[in-house]
Structures are given as structure tokens and as C-alpha cells.
Amino acid sequence: LVSRPTAAVPYPVLLAIGGILIGLIPGLRLPPIGPELILLAFVPGLVFEASLNLDLEELWRRAVPVGLLATVGVFVTVLLVGLLTHFALGLEWASAFLLGSIVAATDPIAVVTLLRQVGAPRGVEAILDGESLFNDGTGVAVFAAVLGTILTGHPSAGDAVVRFVFVTGIGAVLGAAAGAVAVALLRLVNEAELE
């Protein structure tokens, strides 16, 4: 609303000024930025924005390779990294698989940019975009499951599998509901910055 009458001042500058002014309010206690805030506030917004820019028709045509890469590919990466770090670095099994879940989610932004520059087929770009989007969810679910079983004090593969299924199921339901609400709100707005 402030940016409309001040078109000469770029929107990001107004956001920065607003953040500075909020930070200068005496006695205001802002929440600390920790992993919970990042996972619950920032990551969903980034994933939602990335999903809005997907070519859905091309993604549906490539659903099988995207699905395999975002599930089996993540599990194989977690397994390989877990095995390597257990045997090469001597980490305990649970810690090794936790490290595997951290590095399993890929981010092919540079690769997609390069593919666009060289004029690669849209199918290849759709596979990379879709896999990148969905493997984040799989990686976070595996991470939550492995971390949850570690925090019990008695890590086990069975417990991790149950936790993974629970996190995935609840995450899918909450994600679909939040996505539906966000899409409904976006239909009411006609400003790119606010979106």
C-alpha cells in the first residue's frame, strides 16, 4: 500500500526500511530465527513460489521419472551417503543417515539456468524442476524421521519408517490445505509484489 504512491522508490527498498523501523521499536521482542521458523515460514513460501512456475502439462508427461528421482533417488542417496560416512568416517548409523538426509535434496538452479541458455528440451527442464521441488519434501520427511528416532534415545529403522510415513501423510494433508488457501487468496490479489 505504501509503495503505490511512492513509485520512484523500489519495493525492496521499502521492505528494507520497514524492517529497519520495526527493529528500532524499543522493547519489541522479535522471535529468534531458528530452524523451526525457517522450515515453517520461509521454506513453504519458496516451495509454493517454485510450484506456481511449473509447467504442469510437461510435469505430468514426466511424472514417472520425476517421481522416481524424488523418492527412490533420495532414498538411494541417503543410503549411499549413510554407508560411506559410517564406514569411512566412523559415524554411528543414525548420524550417518541423518547426514545423508541433509545432503540428499538437490538444488539444480544452476543446471536449469544452463539448460535454458543452451536451449535444452522442455522435458529435461521439467524433470529437473519437478525433481528439485518434490525431493525437498522427501528429504525433509526423511530428515524429520531420522532425527525423531535419534531423539528417542533408541534409534531404529522401524521407528524411522513409521515416523516417515506419519510425517509424509500429515505433511501432504497440511500442504494441500495450505496450498488451497494460498491459491484462493492469490485469486483475490492482482499485485505481483503482494503475491
C-alpha positions in Angstrom: 0.0 0.0 0.0 2.9 2.4 0.8 4.6 1.5 -2.5 1.7 2.7 -4.7 2.1 6.4 -4.1 5.9 6.2 -4.0 6.6 4.5 -7.3 10.0 6.1 -7.5 11.2 4.1 -4.5 11.6 0.4 -5.4 9.5 -2.1 -3.4 12.6 -4.0 -1.9 13.9 -0.7 -0.5 10.6 -0.1 1.2 10.7 -3.6 2.7 14.3 -2.9 4.0 13.2 0.4 5.5 10.2 -1.2 7.1 12.4 -4.0 8.6 14.8 -1.4 10.0 12.0 0.6 11.5 10.5 -2.5 13.1 13.9 -3.4 14.5 14.2 0.1 16.1 11.0 -0.2 18.1 12.1 -0.2 21.8 11.0 -3.2 23.8 9.8 -5.2 20.8 10.8 -8.8 21.1 11.1 -10.4 17.8 11.2 -14.3 17.5 14.6 -15.7 17.1 15.4 -17.1 13.7 15.9 -20.8 14.1 15.3 -24.0 12.2 11.6 -24.1 13.1 11.0 -20.6 11.8 12.9 -21.3 8.6 11.1 -24.7 8.0 7.7 -23.4 8.9 7.7 -19.9 7.4 10.3 -19.5 4.7 10.7 -22.9 3.0 7.0 -23.3 2.3 6.8 -19.9 0.7 9.8 -20.7 -1.6 8.4 -24.1 -2.5 5.0 -22.6 -3.2 6.5 -20.0 -5.4 8.5 -22.6 -7.3 5.4 -24.7 -7.8 3.5 -21.8 -9.3 6.1 -21.5 -12.0 6.0 -25.2 -13.1 4.7 -26.2 -16.5 2.1 -28.7 -15.2 1.4 -30.3 -18.6 5.1 -31.1 -19.1 5.4 -32.2 -15.5 2.5 -34.7 -15.9 4.2 -36.1 -19.0 7.3 -36.6 -17.0 5.7 -37.8 -13.8 7.4 -41.2 -13.7 11.0 -40.0 -13.9 10.2 -37.1 -11.6 8.6 -39.4 -9.0 11.4 -42.0 -9.2 14.1 -39.3 -8.8 12.3 -37.6 -6.0 11.7 -40.7 -4.0 13.9 -43.6 -4.9 16.7 -41.2 -5.8 16.5 -39.5 -2.4 16.4 -42.9 -0.6 19.4 -44.2 -2.5 21.4 -41.0 -1.8 20.6 -41.2 1.9 21.6 -44.9 1.9 24.9 -44.4 0.0 25.9 -41.3 2.0 25.0 -43.1 5.2 27.0 -46.2 4.3 30.0 -44.1 3.2 30.1 -41.9 6.2 29.6 -44.8 8.6 32.4 -46.9 7.1 34.7 -44.0 6.0 34.2 -41.5 8.9 33.1 -43.9 11.6 29.8 -42.1 12.3 27.1 -44.1 14.1 24.4 -45.4 11.7 21.7 -43.0 12.8 24.1 -40.0 12.5 25.3 -41.2 9.1 21.8 -41.5 7.7 20.9 -38.1 9.2 23.8 -36.6 7.2 22.6 -38.5 4.2 19.1 -36.9 4.5 20.7 -33.5 4.8 22.6 -33.8 1.5 20.0 -35.8 -0.4 17.9 -32.9 -1.6 19.5 -31.3 -4.6 19.1 -27.8 -5.9 19.7 -27.7 -9.7 19.1 -24.0 -10.2 22.5 -23.5 -12.0 21.8 -26.6 -14.2 18.3 -25.4 -15.1 19.7 -21.9 -16.0 22.4 -23.5 -18.2 19.8 -25.8 -19.9 17.7 -22.7 -20.7 20.7 -20.9 -22.2 21.6 -23.8 -24.5 18.0 -24.4 -25.5 17.6 -27.9 -24.0 14.3 -29.7 -24.5 11.4 -28.6 -22.1 11.1 -32.2 -20.9 14.6 -32.2 -19.4 13.9 -28.9 -17.6 10.5 -30.2 -16.4 12.2 -33.3 -14.9 14.8 -31.2 -13.1 12.3 -28.6 -11.9 9.9 -31.3 -10.7 12.5 -33.5 -9.1 14.0 -30.5 -7.3 10.6 -29.4 -6.0 9.5 -32.9 -4.8 12.8 -34.1 -3.5 12.9 -31.3 -1.0 9.7 -32.7 0.6 11.1 -36.2 0.6 14.4 -35.0 2.1 12.7 -33.1 4.8 10.5 -36.0 5.7 13.5 -38.4 5.8 15.4 -35.9 8.0 12.5 -35.5 10.4 12.0 -39.2 10.6 15.7 -40.0 11.3 16.1 -37.0 13.7 12.9 -38.1 15.5 14.2 -41.6 16.0 17.6 -40.3 17.2 15.9 -38.1 19.8 14.1 -41.1 21.3 17.5 -42.3 22.5 16.9 -45.7 20.9 17.2 -45.2 17.1 15.8 -47.9 15.0 15.0 -48.4 11.3 11.4 -49.4 12.1 10.8 -46.3 14.2 12.2 -44.1 11.4 9.9 -45.8 8.8 6.8 -45.2 10.9 7.9 -41.6 11.5 8.5 -41.1 7.8 5.0 -42.4 6.9 3.4 -40.2 9.6 5.4 -37.0 8.5 4.6 -37.7 4.9 0.9 -38.3 5.4 0.3 -35.3 7.8 2.6 -33.1 5.6 0.6 -34.0 2.4 -2.7 -33.1 4.1 -1.5 -29.9 5.7 0.3 -28.9 2.5 -2.7 -29.5 0.3 -4.9 -27.4 2.7 -2.4 -24.6 2.9 -1.9 -24.6 -0.8 -5.6 -24.4 -1.5 -6.0 -21.5 0.9 -3.0 -19.7 -0.7 -4.3 -20.2 -4.2 -7.7 -18.8 -3.1 -6.0 -15.8 -1.6 -3.9 -15.3 -4.7 -7.0 -15.1 -6.8 -8.1 -12.1 -4.8 -4.9 -10.2 -5.3 -3.7 -8.6 -8.5 -0.3 -7.2 -7.5 2.9 -9.2 -8.1 4.7 -7.8 -5.1 1.9 -8.7 -2.7 1.6 -12.2 -4.3 
